[in-house]
Amino acid sequence: MQLQAVIVPPSSVLDDAFTAAQTIHLKPGAPDVGVERGSVLQRLRKRQVDPEPTVTPLTLVGSGTAFVRLGRFGNVTIADSLHLAQALMAAAATWPSPVVHVNELDIELTDTKLFVKAKLGGETDGLRSIFGQFHEAAKRERFFLDRRSFRPEFDLASLDLPDDPTFLERLEWDADDHQGPEWRATHISLLKVLFGDDGQTYEEIAQVPLGAPS
């Protein structure tokens, strides 16, 4: 099976950030220049009939990976996973338990999707310490991971990009500097990756408590 090690924010933190992110919308497009043609009376009638342009709200889909990722393992057995969990529990008793919060919501774009990322502030050095010590502990147990640079953030939501050439220039929201509630990272979750018709889902198989306030 495939395994991931993550720190999962509390549901209240996710709900707060997701609510803030839903301020995303499209501002009205440029008015049709054709409405200014014709007589003065025709233009006045047109303005009386047409409603004022309004913003268009966009529907975000919550991410299935709303967690701070520490590492991904390749194919491992259940026995190996439990052995890793026991080794991490022994080591993590002295690792920090930092207090962090969402301090920015950011947008990343691909050719087909818009992704909202929640970036963390607060005791992020504690998160980086956990990341480094986690990888060292896994290496001692002969688990080798792709050690990419650590990012104190998590995926929050996404939406499919519409076929609209004006979409990006009309995109607006009020949540880029959102400040979320503080929360303490109390444990690492080991997640089993499940594959199904609806894509990847995750099942927690162990929790590794973090021991020391940072």
GIPEUR-V721374 format. One record per run of one state. SS is the DSSP state (a for helix, b for strand, c for the rest). FROM is the first residue (numbers start at 0). LEN is the number of residues. If there is no record, write none. Layout:
ss & from & len
SS & FROM & LEN
SS & FROM & LEN
This chain:
ss & from & len
c & 0 & 1
b & 1 & 7
c & 8 & 2
a & 10 & 11
c & 21 & 3
b & 24 & 2
c & 26 & 6
a & 32 & 4
c & 36 & 3
a & 39 & 10
c & 49 & 6
b & 55 & 2
c & 57 & 3
b & 60 & 2
c & 62 & 4
b & 66 & 9
c & 75 & 2
a & 77 & 15
c & 92 & 3
b & 95 & 1
c & 96 & 2
b & 98 & 11
c & 109 & 3
b & 112 & 10
c & 122 & 1
a & 123 & 17
c & 140 & 12
b & 152 & 8
c & 160 & 6
a & 166 & 4
b & 170 & 2
c & 172 & 10
b & 182 & 2
c & 184 & 2
b & 186 & 10
c & 196 & 2
b & 198 & 11
c & 209 & 2
b & 211 & 1
c & 212 & 2
